[in-house]
Amino acid sequence: MKKYLIAGLGNIGEEYAETRHNIGFKILDVLARASNISFKTDRYADVAHLKVKNKELVLIKPSTYMNLSGKAVSYWLQQEKIPLENLLVVVDEVALPFGTIRLKGKGSDGGHNGLKHINQILGRQDYARLRFGIGNDFPRGQQVQHVLGAWNDDELKALEPRISVACDSIKAFALAGLNTAMNEYNGQ
């Protein structure tokens, strides 16, 4: 059975639970709940195993805090013997409008500290990522407050269907491959 590592990035702790920066955690929580599986705390991450047709998705929510996400990603790639091309990292993205999904096969960290650490630890940038738009509707100099802030009421109303699309795109990544998933979901 082909295995995939799906790493949803976020920060542990109640104070971060409902923040924009934790969309990676939130997406994986919805994916797990929809399949009636739950996360177990393990080394460097909360982990769940999801079977989708003939694929196994190892879902991880790193417990290392965002800025040290590479530690968990590297450990679980090795632990589960998953090749780099089967890694998908799910992150928040201020450069995309709210709820926009963009899958990419590689790229820079774009100023995202979680991706920066993964790139450092893996020593490369050629792994897939799913960027979930959180928008950049904040005053100059307020990016940190926006990213670490809670969703506003309008965003909360629109969030669920967007998370559902993100979950579908993760399954498409594993079942049909990155290019097909990109063609189907990018810009949606």
N, C-alpha and C positions, 0 to 999 in steps of 0.2 A: 504494500500500500504506500503510495507516494505521500510524503509528509511536507507540510508547509508550516513556517513559523510566522504567525501574525502577531506583531508587537504593537499594541496600542499604548501610546505614550501619555503620561499624566504624572501627577504628583500624589503621593499617598497622604492621607490625613483628611479629616472631616472638613477643615477650612478650605480645601481645594476641590472637594467633591463636585460642586455644581459650577465650576469655573470653565471659561472657554478653553483654557489650556488643557483641560482634562477630557477633551472630546474623544481622544484615543481610547481612554478607559471606558467612556460612556458607550461608544460604538461596540466595543467588545462585550460589555455587559448586556446590551440589547441582543447581540448575536447569540450569546450563551443562553440567555433567558428564553429566547424564541425556540431553542433546541432542547430546553429543559436540562441543561447541564450547569454545573456551578464551578466556581474557581476554588482552588485549594492553595493555601500559602505554601510556597516552596522556596528554594534558594533564589534569591534576587528578584523574585516575582510571584504574583498570584498566577496560577496556571490552570487551564482547562483544555480538555481534548474533545474536539468536535469532529464527527465523521460526516462528510458531505459526499454522497455517492461513494466512489472508490478512493477518496482522498481523506487524509487525516490532517486537520488544522490544529496545530498546537498554538493556543491563544495565550499570550502572556501580557500581563500588566506589571511592568517593572516596579519593584518596591524600593528602588535605589534613588528616587527623586529624578526629575526630568534631566538634570544636568549630568547624571551618571548613567543614563539609559544604556549606553554601550556595553557596560558590564553585564547586564541581564541578557541583552541580545546575543552577545558573543557566547556567554555560558550556555544558553539554551540552543543555539545553533549547534554547538559541539555536543552537548548532552543528548540531543535528539538526532544527531548525525544528519542535519538538514543542510543541503547545499545552498550557497548564497543566492542563487537564482530563484529559490523557493521562499525567500524572505520578503515580507511586506510590512512596512512600518507605517502606522496610522498616526497622523499628527494634525495639529491645528495650523492654519495658515492665514496670517493677516493680509497677505497680498491678494487673496481671493475674496470675492463678495460672499456674504453670509450664505452658508449652505451649499456652495459650489464644491463639486468634487473633481479633483484632478489626480489621475494616476500617472506616474512617471517611472521609467526604468532606471533612472539615475539622475544625479544632479548635485548641486551644492547644498549646503545646509540652509541657505537663504536666511542666515541669522538666527536659526532655530537651535537653541542650546542642546536639545535632545538629539537632533540629527548631527550636530557638531561633534558630540561625544561618541556617537555610533561611528561616524567617519573616522575619528581618531583611533578608536579601539580596533575597528576592522581594518584600518589602513587603506580604505577604499570608499568610493561613493557609488559604485555600480550595483545598487540593490533597489528594489521597487519600493515606492512609497505612495501612500494615499494621503493627499493633502485635503483637509476639510476646511473650507473657507469660514473664517470667523469675522471677516470684514475689517476695515480699517477706519471705521467711523469714530475716531477719537481725536481730541485736541493734540496739537504738537507737544511732544514730550510726555504724553500719557499712555504710551504703548504698553508698558508693564501693567499699569492699572487696568487697561482694557483686557489684556490677555489673562490676567489673574482675577479679573472681575467676573461676577455672576452674569448669566444670560439675562437680558432684559425681557419684559413681558411679550413683546412682539416676536423675539427670537424663540422664546420658549414655546409659543404656539406653533411656530413653523418647524421646530427642531425634529420632532418625531418622524415625519415623512422623509426628511433629509437623511436622518440616521438610517432609516430603512433602506434608502437607495445606497448608502455607503455599505451596509451589510450585504446587499445584493452584489455590489461591485467586488467585495472581498471573495465571495463565493465564485464569481465569474473569473477572478484572478486564478484561483486554484483549479477550477474545472475547465476553463477555456484558454487560459494563458493571458499574459499581460497585454499583448497587442489587441486581442479581441475585447478584453475588459476596458482598455483605454478607448477603443473605437465606440464602444457601447455607452460608457458612463462619463467620459470627460466632458466637462462643460454642462452636464445635466444639472 
